[in-house]
Amino acid sequence: MVEGKEGHDVEHGGDGHGHSDIDIYDPNRPKLGIRQRMHHFTWAWFTLPMSTGGLSLLIFAQPHQFPGLREIGLFVYIVNIIIFSCLTFAMLSRFFLHHGDFYKSLSHPREGFFFPTYFLSIATLITSTQRYAIPDNDTTLKWAIQTAFWGYVVVTLILAVGQYSFVFAAHNFGLQTMMPTWILPIFPIMLSGTIASVIADTQPDIAAVPIVVAGMSCQGLGLSVAVMMYAHMVGRLPNREHRPGLFMNVGPPAFTALAFIGMANGLPDTFDREMDGFIDVHLIRTFAIIGAIFLWALSLWWFGIAVVAVISSPPKYFHLGWWAMVFPNTGFILATISIGKEFKVESILWVTTGMSICLLLTYCFVLYSHIRAVIVQDIMYPGRDEDVNDH
């Protein structure tokens, strides 16, 4: 390990990328010690528990279950809690070892956009906890998850307003620099709708309706902001190293489609606002399905754009943005499962089983690439992480 002058030169090179006369893509470049590498442990690491949590939810939602599958999902859920806890400790260690990194990480024009992935990881933990850890008849835990939901809504709303306000004031981005990560600050508040779709039908009627209303409001906010971002992104593909990030665009319409169906089903069966039988829960559920199909098609389009872009110019080096090939596509598959279940079309459900297998293989591939990149120091190395501008 390099802890002396040579390592210092790599860390403090004069070009702003953390290197001077050393090629950071050279396999024989100097190796750094753990303290120096922790300086480059970025918020983008939380795309790992975010994706792992999504995988546990996908396992739970599988239309074709076999004995032991739910236990596998529970194991993934527990592993995700451990991963999230370890990464939180590692991030705190970075800030302790390198004073000033906290503010720099939030204000950085690239790394700062990954800060919301921390809250996206929390969103998957809340929904996974509802699926795997809360019994149907436990009133205390139902109140706990309801409290977690409302707390999450408040915190992520502050994040959505605060981070975009800071970005608008502190940075002057040109449209040619538009990246899919610009959507991330609105993602956590949008997933409030997804959480609502999972917990609403487990809550008492008096609590379920406010949860659905809040979830719909947050989901609408998230999708609306995402659509505004889409307008800047059409016709501007990222460079090849960051094209897997295009899959982030699949997420907003997919998770909204999923939330529409879930929240409509979460309303009490007796729901009728005017008590006249005109706009009742059955009509709402019908329009939820129609809206879900409408948005599902947009997700499919973005999925196709991302696939073509990545295949036509595949990245050469691993970046944490590769996890975008997992989490947003999880929402796409979950939305497809929900639509298939609503129409009771077995062929659609078998297609989602195949899609789930493909996503599992993608998860394993990205996880392998992630671990390898850590070992060979392709990430957590000056100039190779999200704490440097390279697009």
Helices and strands as residue ranges (DSSP letters): H 5-11, H 34-38, G 43-46, H 47-61, H 69-97, H 101-107, G 111-114, H 116-132, H 139-170, G 175-177, G 180-186, H 187-199, G 200-202, H 205-233, G 240-250, H 251-266, H 281-312, G 320-325, H 327-343, H 346-375
